[in-house]
Amino acid sequence: MTDESMGYREKAYALLQADAEKIIQLIRVQMDHLTMPQCPLYEEVLDTQMFGLSREIDFAVRLGLVEAKDGKALLDRLERELSALHEAVTKKRVR
């Protein structure tokens, strides 16, 4: 593998990580300002963002810029963080 292709791989993964972080930020802002975490509009936006990221990852994998296992790990990490955020907000509101 050439240095140039390695640079593209690293850049592609960094861009995917940045997009995942944007989704996490969106969730945090929404959770802080919504009275109901089950808001249909919020869930629609989240589903759309998650679907978009999964398509980006699939595209990068198909181009050979990202390993499938790394793409899956990124989505798994995001889902765990989203689940933890949702749980924390739900517990905070129950108290």
DRENZA-656006 format. One line per field, with one value per residue (C-alpha): residue in three letters; x, y, z; residue number from 1. Coordinates in steps of 0.02 Angstrom, whole numbers. Layout:
<torkols>
r = [ALA,...] $
u = [X,...] $
v = [Y,...] $
w = [Z,...] $
k = [NUM,...] $
</torkols>
This chain:
<torkols>
r = [MET,THR,ASP,GLU,SER,MET,GLY,TYR,ARG,GLU,LYS,ALA,TYR,ALA,LEU,LEU,GLN,ALA,ASP,ALA,GLU,LYS,ILE,ILE,GLN,LEU,ILE,ARG,VAL,GLN,MET,ASP,HIS,LEU,THR,MET,PRO,GLN,CYS,PRO,LEU,TYR,GLU,GLU,VAL,LEU,ASP,THR,GLN,MET,PHE,GLY,LEU,SER,ARG,GLU,ILE,ASP,PHE,ALA,VAL,ARG,LEU,GLY,LEU,VAL,GLU,ALA,LYS,ASP,GLY,LYS,ALA,LEU,LEU,ASP,ARG,LEU,GLU,ARG,GLU,LEU,SER,ALA,LEU,HIS,GLU,ALA,VAL,THR,LYS,LYS,ARG,VAL,ARG] $
u = [0,68,86,-43,-175,-140,-170,-337,-386,-344,-433,-588,-597,-569,-712,-827,-779,-816,-988,-1022,-972,-1092,-1232,-1184,-1185,-1356,-1420,-1348,-1426,-1594,-1594,-1553,-1697,-1836,-1961,-1994,-1848,-1973,-2020,-2064,-1972,-1816,-1822,-1845,-1693,-1589,-1641,-1599,-1429,-1387,-1443,-1338,-1184,-1209,-1218,-1059,-972,-1035,-971,-799,-790,-836,-700,-575,-542,-609,-609,-784,-741,-685,-845,-950,-851,-884,-1072,-1072,-981,-1105,-1253,-1180,-1154,-1329,-1401,-1303,-1359,-1540,-1530,-1450,-1582,-1723,-1657,-1634,-1815,-1884,-1805] $
v = [0,170,316,410,273,258,445,428,286,387,540,439,363,533,607,464,490,676,638,518,653,776,651,634,824,832,704,798,962,880,785,944,1040,914,872,704,601,501,651,585,726,698,511,545,659,534,389,492,541,363,295,426,382,196,232,337,195,68,178,198,9,-26,94,3,158,85,-94,-165,-209,-30,40,-78,-32,152,123,10,144,275,164,130,315,356,223,289,467,414,313,457,581,460,430,617,650,510,584] $
w = [0,-48,71,-32,-18,168,183,94,211,366,299,253,428,509,407,459,641,625,553,696,820,737,766,949,967,885,1010,1158,1104,1072,1235,1331,1253,1227,1359,1276,1210,1107,999,824,735,840,804,617,612,710,599,444,513,565,396,306,408,376,188,199,288,160,19,100,129,-52,-110,0,105,267,329,356,536,570,494,599,755,722,707,860,962,906,950,1123,1154,1094,1207,1356,1322,1306,1467,1562,1505,1542,1718,1745,1696,1805,1961] $
k = [1,2,3,4,5,6,7,8,9,10,11,12,13,14,15,16,17,18,19,20,21,22,23,24,25,26,27,28,29,30,31,32,33,34,35,36,37,38,39,40,41,42,43,44,45,46,47,48,49,50,51,52,53,54,55,56,57,58,59,60,61,62,63,64,65,66,67,68,69,70,71,72,73,74,75,76,77,78,79,80,81,82,83,84,85,86,87,88,89,90,91,92,93,94,95] $
</torkols>
